[in-house]
Amino acid sequence: MIKRLFAAAALLLCFPLAVLADSIVALLPGGGTFPQGVYAHFAADQKFAVYSGPGEMYLREANGRASVSTNDWIEVFGEENGWLLVLYRVSADALRFGYIQATQAQAGVPVQALSWQSDAVILYGGATNDPIESGAGIDLPAGQEGTLLAMFGDDAAYVETQTAGGVPVRAFMSVHDLVYAESGESLPINQIGMLYMWDGSDVALYATKEDALSGGVPVRMQASGVMVRVVSVSGGAAQVAIDGAGGLREICWIDAACLVTEL
């Protein structure tokens, strides 16, 4: 489950709702580049549509009805192209990050400009816009390309990608479900999950590209004939994702010569 991947959830649930609004900034996981927020002071009796990114083209959750009322607390994390990144409570046991079309003046507090990194990544898991409490899921196709925008603590990443239907979305996911896209020769995305490892007997799995290229000490040996998702090929080494029991996924490097299209 996505929920168990984020350590902040248990800590936040220990606080009553009255305390949560003023305390949530301090309790957000640290150690990353995700911006700090401030408690906003919107005029009462307003309602804003909430999108997962800064624009109406982005996914709008709750079956296209996600919105926030200014009669409830709203945390503001920054502004991007006329949109504010906010956090608000959806229900007694769920929160949501999203974007509303509003100004710093409307928020009633100083708002920083959002600045993100832009590292290319390959995504292999579900995502959520509630990494703190419910972990409510957003389905993403395995092997989807995306952009790492920021780290959210030590265990989560804030990314931008697309749904299976091609709708842009920003959300959080476990760092264990994404890998950096290597520079060099990349296989077409439609080949991911369509190749097999074959070396006559066992295939050596390595922790790094350098070990795979030099024939260093393998992490372990894997029986030939296993289908893998190929992340990238660089310099004769291939980075692959191997699905295991219980949904566990192992990311490793192999000799690219071991990849075949059919057995």
QUIFENWO-V620208 format. One record per helix or strand. SS is the DSSP state (helix for helix, strand for strand). FROM is the first residue (numbers start at 1). LEN is the number of residues. If there is no record, write none. Layout:
SS|FROM|LEN + SS|FROM|LEN
This chain:
helix|3|3 + helix|8|6 + helix|17|11 + strand|38|2 + strand|47|3 + strand|51|1 + helix|61|4 + strand|67|3 + strand|74|7 + strand|83|9 + strand|94|7 + helix|104|4 + strand|113|1 + strand|119|5 + strand|127|2 + strand|137|2 + strand|144|9 + strand|156|7 + strand|168|7 + helix|175|3 + strand|178|3 + helix|189|3 + strand|195|3 + strand|202|5 + helix|209|6 + strand|220|4 + strand|227|8 + strand|237|7 + helix|245|3 + strand|249|7 + helix|256|3 + strand|259|2
